[in-house]
Amino acid sequence: MPDFAEIDAAVRPCVEADVPAIVEIINDAAEAYRGVIPADRWHDPYMPEAELCHEIADGVVFWGCEAGGRLIGVMGLQDVKDVTLVRHAYVRTHARRQGIGGCLMKTLYATTERPTLIGTWAAATWAIDFYRRHGFKPVDRDTKDRLLKTYWSIPARQVDTSVVLADERWWRTTGQSRG
């Protein structure tokens, strides 16, 4: 498998015609969650197309990394109130660990100056490690619960089984000590 630096790839905003590929990428990559996240939060497919379209209608703007004319990774941003949320960051299974997620993160993060938050499953240690490598730090449990209830529309069970990571802008803005 070639290193990402050797792949002719480009990060670009996704368009409506990309929806089937985005669904495919999310459901392929989300297989990593099967048996890891609570069974009552797993769905098959993990994200149906109708749910993705609902997320887009709610303001999630997807960007994709394309190589050889095919999307291989996606990540969304959503401005909610006074922050930007990183939403639905996934890379095709066969293309992982080649820098694609990092390239998406770097590109998308540069598009906003707002404090940025990321929510993910507490059991998804690989995702938490990825975000930590990109400068995000976990918030404490009480803050996590408050942030998830303020900025996300997720069920209570998902709040209980998730973590939130915040960027330096958020820590500076809130005046809290870094986690």
Backbone as JSON Lines, residues from 0, in Angstrom:
{"i":0,"aa":"M","n":[0.86,-1.18,0.0],"ca":[0.0,0.0,0.0],"c":[0.9,1.24,0.0]}
{"i":1,"aa":"P","n":[0.7,2.15,-0.95],"ca":[1.55,3.35,-0.98],"c":[1.25,4.28,0.17]}
{"i":2,"aa":"D","n":[2.26,5.05,0.54],"ca":[2.09,6.07,1.56],"c":[1.25,7.2,0.99]}
{"i":3,"aa":"F","n":[0.42,7.86,1.83],"ca":[-0.46,8.93,1.37],"c":[0.32,9.99,0.6]}
{"i":4,"aa":"A","n":[1.52,10.28,1.03],"ca":[2.31,11.32,0.36],"c":[2.57,10.96,-1.1]}
{"i":5,"aa":"E","n":[2.51,9.67,-1.43],"ca":[2.76,9.23,-2.8],"c":[1.48,9.14,-3.62]}
{"i":6,"aa":"I","n":[0.34,9.28,-3.0],"ca":[-0.94,9.18,-3.7],"c":[-1.31,10.54,-4.26]}
{"i":7,"aa":"D","n":[-1.78,10.56,-5.49],"ca":[-2.27,11.81,-6.08],"c":[-3.65,12.06,-5.49]}
{"i":8,"aa":"A","n":[-3.69,12.79,-4.39],"ca":[-4.94,12.99,-3.67],"c":[-5.19,14.48,-3.47]}
{"i":9,"aa":"A","n":[-6.45,14.8,-3.34],"ca":[-6.84,16.18,-3.11],"c":[-8.01,16.23,-2.14]}
{"i":10,"aa":"V","n":[-8.0,17.24,-1.27],"ca":[-9.12,17.46,-0.36],"c":[-10.0,18.51,-1.01]}
{"i":11,"aa":"R","n":[-11.3,18.21,-1.07],"ca":[-12.25,19.12,-1.72],"c":[-13.58,19.06,-1.01]}
{"i":12,"aa":"P","n":[-14.38,20.12,-1.16],"ca":[-15.74,20.07,-0.61],"c":[-16.54,18.99,-1.33]}
{"i":13,"aa":"C","n":[-17.37,18.29,-0.6],"ca":[-18.23,17.28,-1.21],"c":[-19.46,17.96,-1.81]}
{"i":14,"aa":"V","n":[-20.04,17.3,-2.8],"ca":[-21.24,17.78,-3.47],"c":[-22.32,16.71,-3.34]}
{"i":15,"aa":"E","n":[-23.52,17.06,-3.74],"ca":[-24.65,16.14,-3.6],"c":[-24.39,14.79,-4.26]}
{"i":16,"aa":"A","n":[-23.7,14.8,-5.38],"ca":[-23.41,13.55,-6.09],"c":[-22.49,12.63,-5.28]}
{"i":17,"aa":"D","n":[-21.82,13.15,-4.26],"ca":[-20.93,12.36,-3.42],"c":[-21.65,11.58,-2.32]}
{"i":18,"aa":"V","n":[-22.92,11.86,-2.11],"ca":[-23.64,11.24,-0.98],"c":[-23.51,9.72,-0.97]}
{"i":19,"aa":"P","n":[-23.72,9.0,-2.08],"ca":[-23.56,7.54,-2.02],"c":[-22.15,7.11,-1.58]}
{"i":20,"aa":"A","n":[-21.13,7.8,-2.06],"ca":[-19.76,7.46,-1.67],"c":[-19.52,7.78,-0.2]}
{"i":21,"aa":"I","n":[-20.07,8.88,0.29],"ca":[-19.91,9.23,1.7],"c":[-20.55,8.15,2.58]}
{"i":22,"aa":"V","n":[-21.74,7.72,2.21],"ca":[-22.42,6.66,2.97],"c":[-21.57,5.39,2.96]}
{"i":23,"aa":"E","n":[-21.03,5.06,1.81],"ca":[-20.19,3.86,1.67],"c":[-18.96,3.95,2.56]}
{"i":24,"aa":"I","n":[-18.29,5.1,2.56],"ca":[-17.09,5.3,3.37],"c":[-17.43,5.19,4.86]}
{"i":25,"aa":"I","n":[-18.48,5.88,5.29],"ca":[-18.86,5.86,6.7],"c":[-19.17,4.44,7.15]}
{"i":26,"aa":"N","n":[-19.96,3.73,6.37],"ca":[-20.35,2.37,6.79],"c":[-19.19,1.39,6.72]}
{"i":27,"aa":"D","n":[-18.29,1.56,5.78],"ca":[-17.09,0.71,5.72],"c":[-16.22,0.98,6.94]}
{"i":28,"aa":"A","n":[-15.9,2.23,7.18],"ca":[-14.99,2.59,8.27],"c":[-15.6,2.31,9.64]}
{"i":29,"aa":"A","n":[-16.92,2.47,9.76],"ca":[-17.59,2.27,11.05],"c":[-17.58,0.81,11.49]}
{"i":30,"aa":"E","n":[-17.23,-0.1,10.61],"ca":[-17.11,-1.51,11.03],"c":[-16.14,-1.65,12.19]}
{"i":31,"aa":"A","n":[-15.2,-0.72,12.31],"ca":[-14.25,-0.75,13.43],"c":[-14.98,-0.62,14.77]}
{"i":32,"aa":"Y","n":[-16.16,-0.03,14.78],"ca":[-16.94,0.14,16.01],"c":[-17.71,-1.11,16.41]}
{"i":33,"aa":"R","n":[-17.96,-1.99,15.44],"ca":[-18.76,-3.19,15.73],"c":[-18.1,-3.99,16.85]}
{"i":34,"aa":"G","n":[-18.85,-4.26,17.91],"ca":[-18.33,-5.01,19.04],"c":[-17.5,-4.17,20.0]}
{"i":35,"aa":"V","n":[-17.3,-2.89,19.69],"ca":[-16.51,-2.01,20.55],"c":[-17.43,-1.03,21.28]}
{"i":36,"aa":"I","n":[-18.3,-0.37,20.52],"ca":[-19.25,0.54,21.15],"c":[-20.4,-0.28,21.72]}
{"i":37,"aa":"P","n":[-21.2,0.29,22.6],"ca":[-22.31,-0.47,23.18],"c":[-23.22,-1.04,22.08]}
{"i":38,"aa":"A","n":[-23.6,-2.28,22.24],"ca":[-24.41,-2.98,21.24],"c":[-25.71,-2.23,20.94]}
{"i":39,"aa":"D","n":[-26.27,-1.56,21.94],"ca":[-27.53,-0.84,21.71],"c":[-27.32,0.45,20.91]}
{"i":40,"aa":"R","n":[-26.08,0.85,20.65],"ca":[-25.81,2.04,19.84],"c":[-25.35,1.67,18.42]}
{"i":41,"aa":"W","n":[-25.09,0.38,18.19],"ca":[-24.67,-0.09,16.86],"c":[-25.9,-0.28,15.98]}
{"i":42,"aa":"H","n":[-25.81,0.18,14.75],"ca":[-26.89,-0.02,13.78],"c":[-26.27,-0.59,12.52]}
{"i":43,"aa":"D","n":[-27.04,-1.36,11.8],"ca":[-26.55,-1.93,10.54],"c":[-27.54,-1.62,9.44]}
{"i":44,"aa":"P","n":[-27.25,-0.7,8.53],"ca":[-25.97,-0.01,8.41],"c":[-25.78,1.02,9.52]}
{"i":45,"aa":"Y","n":[-24.54,1.35,9.76],"ca":[-24.23,2.29,10.83],"c":[-24.88,3.64,10.55]}
{"i":46,"aa":"M","n":[-24.79,4.1,9.29],"ca":[-25.46,5.34,8.92],"c":[-26.18,5.14,7.58]}
{"i":47,"aa":"P","n":[-27.5,5.03,7.62],"ca":[-28.26,4.95,6.36],"c":[-28.18,6.29,5.61]}
{"i":48,"aa":"E","n":[-28.41,6.25,4.32],"ca":[-28.34,7.45,3.5],"c":[-29.29,8.54,4.0]}
{"i":49,"aa":"A","n":[-30.48,8.15,4.42],"ca":[-31.44,9.15,4.91],"c":[-30.9,9.9,6.13]}
{"i":50,"aa":"E","n":[-30.19,9.2,7.01],"ca":[-29.6,9.85,8.18],"c":[-28.49,10.82,7.75]}
{"i":51,"aa":"L","n":[-27.68,10.41,6.79],"ca":[-26.63,11.3,6.28],"c":[-27.26,12.56,5.69]}
{"i":52,"aa":"C","n":[-28.3,12.39,4.9],"ca":[-28.97,13.56,4.3],"c":[-29.55,14.47,5.37]}
{"i":53,"aa":"H","n":[-30.04,13.89,6.45],"ca":[-30.54,14.68,7.58],"c":[-29.4,15.48,8.22]}
{"i":54,"aa":"E","n":[-28.24,14.85,8.39],"ca":[-27.07,15.53,8.95],"c":[-26.66,16.7,8.07]}
{"i":55,"aa":"I","n":[-26.65,16.49,6.76],"ca":[-26.3,17.56,5.82],"c":[-27.32,18.69,5.9]}
{"i":56,"aa":"A","n":[-28.6,18.34,5.96],"ca":[-29.66,19.35,6.07],"c":[-29.52,20.14,7.37]}
{"i":57,"aa":"D","n":[-28.95,19.51,8.41],"ca":[-28.73,20.19,9.7],"c":[-27.46,21.01,9.73]}
{"i":58,"aa":"G","n":[-26.76,21.08,8.61],"ca":[-25.6,21.96,8.53],"c":[-24.24,21.32,8.54]}
{"i":59,"aa":"V","n":[-24.16,19.99,8.52],"ca":[-22.84,19.35,8.43],"c":[-22.36,19.5,7.0]}
{"i":60,"aa":"V","n":[-21.19,20.11,6.84],"ca":[-20.59,20.32,5.52],"c":[-19.44,19.33,5.38]}
{"i":61,"aa":"F","n":[-19.57,18.43,4.44],"ca":[-18.56,17.39,4.25],"c":[-17.49,17.81,3.27]}
{"i":62,"aa":"W","n":[-16.28,17.37,3.59],"ca":[-15.14,17.49,2.7],"c":[-14.63,16.08,2.48]}
{"i":63,"aa":"G","n":[-14.03,15.85,1.33],"ca":[-13.52,14.52,1.03],"c":[-12.11,14.56,0.52]}
{"i":64,"aa":"C","n":[-11.4,13.48,0.78],"ca":[-10.08,13.29,0.2],"c":[-10.28,12.32,-0.95]}
{"i":65,"aa":"E","n":[-9.86,12.75,-2.12],"ca":[-10.08,11.98,-3.34],"c":[-8.74,11.54,-3.9]}
{"i":66,"aa":"A","n":[-8.66,10.29,-4.29],"ca":[-7.46,9.76,-4.94],"c":[-7.91,8.9,-6.11]}
{"i":67,"aa":"G","n":[-7.29,9.1,-7.23],"ca":[-7.65,8.31,-8.41],"c":[-9.11,8.47,-8.8]}
{"i":68,"aa":"G","n":[-9.66,9.66,-8.56],"ca":[-11.06,9.9,-8.93],"c":[-12.08,9.29,-7.98]}
{"i":69,"aa":"R","n":[-11.63,8.8,-6.83],"ca":[-12.53,8.14,-5.87],"c":[-12.33,8.71,-4.48]}
{"i":70,"aa":"L","n":[-13.43,9.01,-3.79],"ca":[-13.33,9.46,-2.4],"c":[-12.8,8.32,-1.54]}
{"i":71,"aa":"I","n":[-11.8,8.64,-0.7],"ca":[-11.24,7.61,0.18],"c":[-11.37,7.99,1.65]}
{"i":72,"aa":"G","n":[-11.76,9.24,1.91],"ca":[-11.97,9.68,3.28],"c":[-12.86,10.9,3.3]}
{"i":73,"aa":"V","n":[-13.62,11.06,4.39],"ca":[-14.51,12.21,4.53],"c":[-14.46,12.72,5.96]}
{"i":74,"aa":"M","n":[-14.78,14.0,6.08],"ca":[-14.88,14.63,7.4],"c":[-15.83,15.81,7.25]}
{"i":75,"aa":"G","n":[-16.67,16.01,8.26],"ca":[-17.6,17.11,8.21],"c":[-17.33,18.13,9.29]}
{"i":76,"aa":"L","n":[-17.75,19.36,9.0],"ca":[-17.73,20.44,9.98],"c":[-19.15,20.96,10.12]}
{"i":77,"aa":"Q","n":[-19.51,21.34,11.32],"ca":[-20.83,21.91,11.58],"c":[-20.68,23.06,12.57]}
{"i":78,"aa":"D","n":[-21.08,24.24,12.14],"ca":[-21.1,25.38,13.06],"c":[-22.39,25.31,13.87]}
{"i":79,"aa":"V","n":[-22.23,25.27,15.19],"ca":[-23.36,25.23,16.1],"c":[-23.12,26.28,17.19]}
{"i":80,"aa":"K","n":[-24.03,27.21,17.26],"ca":[-23.9,28.32,18.22],"c":[-22.54,28.98,18.07]}
{"i":81,"aa":"D","n":[-21.7,28.91,19.1],"ca":[-20.42,29.62,19.09],"c":[-19.2,28.72,18.84]}
{"i":82,"aa":"V","n":[-19.43,27.49,18.4],"ca":[-18.31,26.56,18.15],"c":[-18.47,25.89,16.78]}
{"i":83,"aa":"T","n":[-17.41,25.24,16.36],"ca":[-17.45,24.36,15.2],"c":[-17.25,22.94,15.7]}
{"i":84,"aa":"L","n":[-18.08,22.03,15.2],"ca":[-17.95,20.62,15.55],"c":[-17.32,19.87,14.38]}
{"i":85,"aa":"V","n":[-16.38,18.99,14.68],"ca":[-15.89,18.05,13.68],"c":[-16.83,16.86,13.75]}
{"i":86,"aa":"R","n":[-17.41,16.51,12.6],"ca":[-18.42,15.45,12.57],"c":[-18.07,14.39,11.54]}
{"i":87,"aa":"H","n":[-18.32,13.16,11.86],"ca":[-18.25,12.05,10.91],"c":[-16.94,11.99,10.13]}
{"i":88,"aa":"A","n":[-15.87,11.74,10.83],"ca":[-14.54,11.62,10.22],"c":[-14.25,10.15,9.98]}
{"i":89,"aa":"Y","n":[-14.15,9.77,8.72],"ca":[-13.95,8.37,8.36],"c":[-13.04,8.24,7.15]}
{"i":90,"aa":"V","n":[-12.23,7.17,7.15],"ca":[-11.37,6.82,6.02],"c":[-11.64,5.37,5.67]}
{"i":91,"aa":"R","n":[-11.72,5.09,4.37],"ca":[-11.94,3.7,3.93],"c":[-10.92,2.78,4.61]}
{"i":92,"aa":"T","n":[-11.38,1.61,4.98],"ca":[-10.55,0.65,5.7],"c":[-9.21,0.42,5.0]}
{"i":93,"aa":"H","n":[-9.24,0.21,3.7],"ca":[-8.01,-0.11,2.97],"c":[-7.04,1.08,2.87]}
{"i":94,"aa":"A","n":[-7.5,2.28,3.18],"ca":[-6.68,3.47,3.02],"c":[-6.24,4.08,4.35]}
{"i":95,"aa":"R","n":[-6.49,3.39,5.44],"ca":[-6.13,3.92,6.76],"c":[-4.61,3.94,6.95]}
{"i":96,"aa":"R","n":[-4.21,4.78,7.9],"ca":[-2.82,4.9,8.33],"c":[-1.89,5.34,7.2]}
{"i":97,"aa":"Q","n":[-2.43,6.21,6.36],"ca":[-1.63,6.77,5.28],"c":[-1.63,8.3,5.31]}
{"i":98,"aa":"G","n":[-2.16,8.88,6.39],"ca":[-2.16,10.32,6.52],"c":[-3.4,11.01,5.98]}
{"i":99,"aa":"I","n":[-4.37,10.25,5.52],"ca":[-5.57,10.83,4.92],"c":[-6.39,11.58,5.96]}
{"i":100,"aa":"G","n":[-6.63,10.96,7.09],"ca":[-7.38,11.63,8.16],"c":[-6.68,12.89,8.63]}
{"i":101,"aa":"G","n":[-5.36,12.82,8.76],"ca":[-4.59,14.0,9.17],"c":[-4.66,15.12,8.15]}
{"i":102,"aa":"C","n":[-4.63,14.75,6.88],"ca":[-4.73,15.75,5.82],"c":[-6.11,16.42,5.86]}
{"i":103,"aa":"L","n":[-7.16,15.62,6.03],"ca":[-8.5,16.18,6.16],"c":[-8.59,17.1,7.38]}
{"i":104,"aa":"M","n":[-8.07,16.62,8.5],"ca":[-8.14,17.41,9.74],"c":[-7.42,18.75,9.56]}
{"i":105,"aa":"K","n":[-6.23,18.71,9.03],"ca":[-5.45,19.93,8.85],"c":[-6.17,20.9,7.91]}
{"i":106,"aa":"T","n":[-6.68,20.4,6.82],"ca":[-7.37,21.24,5.84],"c":[-8.64,21.85,6.43]}
{"i":107,"aa":"L","n":[-9.46,21.03,7.06],"ca":[-10.72,21.53,7.6],"c":[-10.51,22.47,8.78]}
{"i":108,"aa":"Y","n":[-9.56,22.13,9.64],"ca":[-9.31,22.97,10.81],"c":[-8.87,24.37,10.39]}
{"i":109,"aa":"A","n":[-8.17,24.46,9.28],"ca":[-7.72,25.76,8.78],"c":[-8.86,26.61,8.23]}
{"i":110,"aa":"T","n":[-10.04,26.02,8.02],"ca":[-11.17,26.77,7.47],"c":[-11.98,27.51,8.53]}
{"i":111,"aa":"T","n":[-11.68,27.29,9.79],"ca":[-12.45,27.94,10.85],"c":[-11.52,28.58,11.87]}
{"i":112,"aa":"E","n":[-11.98,29.65,12.45],"ca":[-11.24,30.28,13.55],"c":[-12.0,30.12,14.86]}
{"i":113,"aa":"R","n":[-13.14,29.43,14.79],"ca":[-13.98,29.23,15.96],"c":[-13.41,28.14,16.86]}
{"i":114,"aa":"P","n":[-13.7,28.19,18.15],"ca":[-13.35,27.05,19.01],"c":[-13.96,25.78,18.41]}
{"i":115,"aa":"T","n":[-13.21,24.69,18.47],"ca":[-13.62,23.46,17.8],"c":[-13.69,22.31,18.79]}
{"i":116,"aa":"L","n":[-14.78,21.55,18.67],"ca":[-15.03,20.4,19.54],"c":[-15.22,19.14,18.69]}
{"i":117,"aa":"I","n":[-14.86,18.01,19.28],"ca":[-15.05,16.72,18.63],"c":[-15.67,15.78,19.65]}
{"i":118,"aa":"G","n":[-16.74,15.11,19.27],"ca":[-17.32,14.07,20.1],"c":[-17.08,12.73,19.44]}
{"i":119,"aa":"T","n":[-16.74,11.74,20.24],"ca":[-16.57,10.39,19.71],"c":[-16.89,9.4,20.83]}
{"i":120,"aa":"W","n":[-16.93,8.14,20.46],"ca":[-17.21,7.08,21.42],"c":[-16.05,6.94,22.4]}
{"i":121,"aa":"A","n":[-16.32,6.8,23.67],"ca":[-15.27,6.63,24.68],"c":[-14.46,5.37,24.43]}
{"i":122,"aa":"A","n":[-15.08,4.35,23.86],"ca":[-14.38,3.09,23.6],"c":[-13.55,3.12,22.32]}
{"i":123,"aa":"A","n":[-13.69,4.16,21.53],"ca":[-12.94,4.27,20.26],"c":[-11.58,4.89,20.54]}
{"i":124,"aa":"T","n":[-10.73,4.15,21.22],"ca":[-9.44,4.69,21.65],"c":[-8.58,5.14,20.48]}
{"i":125,"aa":"W","n":[-8.68,4.47,19.35],"ca":[-7.9,4.86,18.16],"c":[-8.32,6.25,17.68]}
{"i":126,"aa":"A","n":[-9.61,6.56,17.76],"ca":[-10.1,7.88,17.34],"c":[-9.63,8.95,18.33]}
{"i":127,"aa":"I","n":[-9.74,8.65,19.6],"ca":[-9.29,9.59,20.64],"c":[-7.8,9.87,20.47]}
{"i":128,"aa":"D","n":[-7.02,8.82,20.24],"ca":[-5.58,9.0,20.03],"c":[-5.3,9.87,18.81]}
{"i":129,"aa":"F","n":[-6.05,9.66,17.73],"ca":[-5.9,10.46,16.51],"c":[-6.14,11.94,16.82]}
{"i":130,"aa":"Y","n":[-7.24,12.25,17.48],"ca":[-7.56,13.64,17.79],"c":[-6.54,14.26,18.74]}
{"i":131,"aa":"R","n":[-6.06,13.48,19.69],"ca":[-5.03,13.98,20.61],"c":[-3.76,14.33,19.84]}
{"i":132,"aa":"R","n":[-3.38,13.5,18.87],"ca":[-2.19,13.79,18.05],"c":[-2.36,15.08,17.26]}
{"i":133,"aa":"H","n":[-3.59,15.49,17.05],"ca":[-3.86,16.71,16.3],"c":[-4.2,17.89,17.21]}
{"i":134,"aa":"G","n":[-3.82,17.78,18.49],"ca":[-3.9,18.91,19.39],"c":[-5.18,19.04,20.2]}
{"i":135,"aa":"F","n":[-6.09,18.11,20.09],"ca":[-7.33,18.16,20.87],"c":[-7.13,17.44,22.19]}
{"i":136,"aa":"K","n":[-7.73,17.98,23.24],"ca":[-7.6,17.39,24.57],"c":[-8.99,17.1,25.12]}
{"i":137,"aa":"P","n":[-9.14,15.97,25.82],"ca":[-10.45,15.64,26.39],"c":[-10.84,16.59,27.51]}
{"i":138,"aa":"V","n":[-12.14,16.86,27.59],"ca":[-12.67,17.66,28.68],"c":[-13.11,16.72,29.8]}
{"i":139,"aa":"D","n":[-13.34,17.25,30.99],"ca":[-13.77,16.4,32.1],"c":[-15.22,15.93,31.87]}
{"i":140,"aa":"R","n":[-15.64,14.97,32.67],"ca":[-16.94,14.31,32.47],"c":[-18.12,15.28,32.56]}
{"i":141,"aa":"D","n":[-18.13,16.15,33.56],"ca":[-19.25,17.09,33.7],"c":[-19.31,18.05,32.51]}
{"i":142,"aa":"T","n":[-18.15,18.53,32.09],"ca":[-18.11,19.43,30.93],"c":[-18.54,18.69,29.68]}
{"i":143,"aa":"K","n":[-18.09,17.45,29.53],"ca":[-18.49,16.61,28.39],"c":[-19.99,16.49,28.32]}
{"i":144,"aa":"D","n":[-20.62,16.17,29.42],"ca":[-22.08,16.01,29.43],"c":[-22.77,17.32,29.03]}
{"i":145,"aa":"R","n":[-22.29,18.42,29.57],"ca":[-22.88,19.73,29.25],"c":[-22.69,20.06,27.77]}
{"i":146,"aa":"L","n":[-21.49,19.84,27.25],"ca":[-21.22,20.15,25.84],"c":[-22.04,19.28,24.9]}
{"i":147,"aa":"L","n":[-22.12,18.0,25.19],"ca":[-22.9,17.11,24.32],"c":[-24.38,17.5,24.31]}
{"i":148,"aa":"K","n":[-24.89,17.91,25.44],"ca":[-26.3,18.32,25.51],"c":[-26.53,19.69,24.88]}
{"i":149,"aa":"T","n":[-25.5,20.53,24.85],"ca":[-25.62,21.88,24.29],"c":[-25.45,21.9,22.77]}
{"i":150,"aa":"Y","n":[-24.49,21.15,22.26],"ca":[-24.11,21.28,20.85],"c":[-24.49,20.11,19.96]}
{"i":151,"aa":"W","n":[-24.82,18.98,20.52],"ca":[-25.2,17.81,19.72],"c":[-26.65,17.45,20.01]}
{"i":152,"aa":"S","n":[-27.25,16.74,19.08],"ca":[-28.59,16.17,19.27],"c":[-28.44,14.66,19.27]}
{"i":153,"aa":"I","n":[-28.09,14.13,20.44],"ca":[-27.87,12.69,20.56],"c":[-28.62,12.18,21.78]}
{"i":154,"aa":"P","n":[-28.96,10.88,21.77],"ca":[-29.67,10.32,22.91],"c":[-28.81,10.26,24.18]}
{"i":155,"aa":"A","n":[-29.46,10.21,25.32],"ca":[-28.77,10.18,26.61],"c":[-27.78,9.03,26.69]}
{"i":156,"aa":"R","n":[-28.12,7.88,26.13],"ca":[-27.21,6.72,26.16],"c":[-25.91,7.03,25.43]}
{"i":157,"aa":"Q","n":[-25.99,7.79,24.36],"ca":[-24.79,8.16,23.62],"c":[-23.98,9.18,24.4]}
{"i":158,"aa":"V","n":[-24.64,10.08,25.1],"ca":[-23.94,11.03,25.96],"c":[-23.12,10.25,27.0]}
{"i":159,"aa":"D","n":[-23.74,9.24,27.59],"ca":[-23.08,8.44,28.62],"c":[-21.85,7.71,28.11]}
{"i":160,"aa":"T","n":[-21.82,7.35,26.82],"ca":[-20.77,6.5,26.29],"c":[-19.82,7.25,25.34]}
{"i":161,"aa":"S","n":[-19.83,8.57,25.44],"ca":[-19.0,9.38,24.55],"c":[-18.0,10.22,25.33]}
{"i":162,"aa":"V","n":[-17.07,10.8,24.59],"ca":[-16.12,11.77,25.12],"c":[-16.17,12.99,24.21]}
{"i":163,"aa":"V","n":[-15.71,14.12,24.73],"ca":[-15.55,15.33,23.92],"c":[-14.12,15.79,24.07]}
{"i":164,"aa":"L","n":[-13.54,16.16,22.95],"ca":[-12.2,16.73,22.92],"c":[-12.3,18.14,22.39]}
{"i":165,"aa":"A","n":[-11.47,19.04,22.93],"ca":[-11.53,20.45,22.56],"c":[-10.16,20.93,22.09]}
{"i":166,"aa":"D","n":[-10.19,21.91,21.2],"ca":[-8.95,22.48,20.7],"c":[-8.46,23.59,21.63]}
{"i":167,"aa":"E","n":[-7.28,24.1,21.34],"ca":[-6.68,25.17,22.14],"c":[-7.56,26.41,22.17]}
{"i":168,"aa":"R","n":[-8.24,26.72,21.07],"ca":[-9.11,27.9,21.03],"c":[-10.22,27.79,22.08]}
{"i":169,"aa":"W","n":[-10.8,26.61,22.2],"ca":[-11.87,26.4,23.17],"c":[-11.33,26.56,24.59]}
{"i":170,"aa":"W","n":[-10.17,25.95,24.85],"ca":[-9.6,26.05,26.2],"c":[-9.3,27.51,26.55]}
{"i":171,"aa":"R","n":[-8.75,28.25,25.58],"ca":[-8.45,29.67,25.81],"c":[-9.72,30.48,26.04]}
{"i":172,"aa":"T","n":[-10.72,30.24,25.22],"ca":[-11.98,30.98,25.29],"c":[-12.7,30.76,26.62]}
{"i":173,"aa":"T","n":[-12.67,29.52,27.1],"ca":[-13.39,29.2,28.33],"c":[-12.6,29.48,29.59]}
{"i":174,"aa":"G","n":[-11.28,29.61,29.44],"ca":[-10.44,29.86,30.6],"c":[-10.26,28.65,31.48]}
{"i":175,"aa":"Q","n":[-10.69,27.49,31.02],"ca":[-10.51,26.26,31.81],"c":[-9.09,25.75,31.64]}
{"i":176,"aa":"S","n":[-8.62,25.01,32.63],"ca":[-7.3,24.4,32.48],"c":[-7.43,23.19,31.57]}
{"i":177,"aa":"R","n":[-6.42,22.97,30.77],"ca":[-6.45,21.9,29.77],"c":[-6.48,20.53,30.43]}
{"i":178,"aa":"G","n":[-7.26,19.66,29.78],"ca":[-7.38,18.28,30.27],"c":[-6.18,17.45,29.99]}
